Amino acid sequence: MYFVLAALRAGPMHGHAISKSIKELSQGRVQPSVGTLYGILERLNERGVITVDREETVNGRNRRYFRITDQGQALVEAEARRMQAAAALVLRTQEAAALAPRLPGL
């Protein structure tokens, strides 16, 4: 869900474009299946953090574009801050352990 919201910060996108953006943003680490992606889009839409921007027909197929709402923007920013704080805690703990004097026999 985080990467879907992060992708939509760039502007309205349809499912395939969201999937490509997620892959790029995650450096290939996250590649949701089509079913997973559309399930996430439906849940985020139901929660009001994304909304349908528009629909169009391309080559006889319906294409739905989604956009992030203000609520979604606040949510993804809060999650980014939470992850940043968690990472900083781990890094500080590692640095402190590396600098701590080693006691004999331990």
C-alpha positions, 0 to 999 in steps of 0.5 A: 500500500505504501508504494501505491501511495508513493507512486500516486504522488507523481500524479494520476495513473492507471494500474499498469503505470502504478505497477511500473512506478512501484517497481522503479521506486522499490528498485525491483524489490516490490512487484505486486501481481495484477490481482494484488495491485487491484485489491490494494487499489480497491481498499485504498479507494474505500478508505478514501486515501485514493480516488478515481480521477477518470476513466477512458477506453484505450484499444477497447479496454476500460482504463481507470486512473487513480489519484491520491487524496489529501488524506492519502498524502498525509498518510504516506508522509506519516508512514515515511517519517515513521520508517525513517525514525525506525531506521534511525533508531536501528542505526543509532543502536548499531553505532552505539554498539560499535563504539562501546568498549569491550569488557574482558571476558565478554 
